[in-house]
Structures are given as C-alpha cells and as structure tokens.
C-alpha cells in the first residue's frame, strides 16, 4: 500500500523517525509529550538532527553543536539571539531525554550514501522526470531531512516531517514510505482524545504558526493560502 494511503494508526505503529522541522514544532511549543503519546515509544532521531554524543559533553549548551536541533540552544547563549532564550529550556530538557523521549539511530554506510544523493541538487532532474507536475521548487533535501528520510526509506519506517520538499520527493520517488506531518498528527491526537480539538487548534494555529513562525502557507493559482486546524469536524484545511 502506498504510504500516503496508509491509515495513520498503522503508520504510527511502525518505528517513526523525525526530522528537525517537525521536531521543532512540538519541542519549541512545549508539546513533545504529544509525540510520545501518539507513538507509544521514543521518537527516533539521526545524528545530524540530534547527536546523543553532543548531549554528553560538559556544559553542552555552550558548545557549538553540529546537530541541527541543538543550534538554537547554543545561540540562546550568544549576544543578539534573545528570541531563542524562551525555547532554550524545552530544547535542553528534550535533548537530555535520550532513551525516554527520543532514541538515537545510527545510519548505515548505505543510508549515508542515500542521504548524500537526496541532498544533492542532481536529484532535481530525477524528481522532475518522474513527477513533472511537481514544479520548479527545491527538490534536494537539507542534511537532517536527507538523513532521516534515507533511514525511513531503507528500513520501512514512517517519516515525520514538515518540509514540503521532503514530502514531495518521497511521494514521487518512494511512494511506499509513510509520511506524517504536524497538523495531521494533532488531528489524530484529538481522535485519540489526548487533546480537545480546541486545544489542538490553539496549539497549531496560534502557538506553532503565529508565535513560533512555522511556515504554513502556500500559493495556489496566484492566491496565498494558510493551513488551519479547524474543528466541527476536526480537520486540516487550506483557506
């Protein structure tokens, strides 16, 4: 069954690996517990997203990291980056939760080679050849997205991402890989009665999008649309 046709309950029953885009939405909004509740196990993370060895360094928040997820924590301690100080405690708390909140996953040599291919601009021609309707947007993935996607592809795991290029690339070249995004996960959280719809819509519409700046807009036929989490019934809706 194609990944985009797989029921979300079945997709989340698989091992799930997240990239930085989706992880930030939940951690920065102090709602990482939602992922834990939905998955029933720690979310898997690759080293480029969050390297467990960096969290074991003395005074790791002050050490310049290679992990994408830790960069705002490091920047919060630098002059001129006061906007990161509010979310820094959430990042640090989550990063120190290896084994409970998240599980480190080491990519194989084959997965690293696939990640390099997915992050190379040459992937654009392949995507546009197979799926010409995709358009002229970026097709290559950023390092953390590429590494997480490569692991999901080779191991048959579910990929949790909110990067549009990642969603389009996997839908085109690897349609059997399940992909889940933030809004759909929150809708499922309501269905499982872990949040009310009003709580989920407040979290997505106001906290993640309005306050934290999660990019939830698109241009369609010359019109700018925004993604909303609406109630009655609970759904993700472009308006």
Secondary structure by P-SEA (a helix, b strand, c coil): cccccccaaaaaaccccccaaaaaaaaaaccaaaaaaaaccbbbbcccccccccccccccccccccccccccccccccccccccccaaaaaaaaaacccccbbbbbbcaaaaaaaaaaacccaaaaaaaaccccccccccccaaaaaaaaaaaaaccccccccaaaaaaaaaccccbbbbcaaaaaaaaaaaccccaaaaaaacccccccccccccccccccbbbbbbbcccccccccc
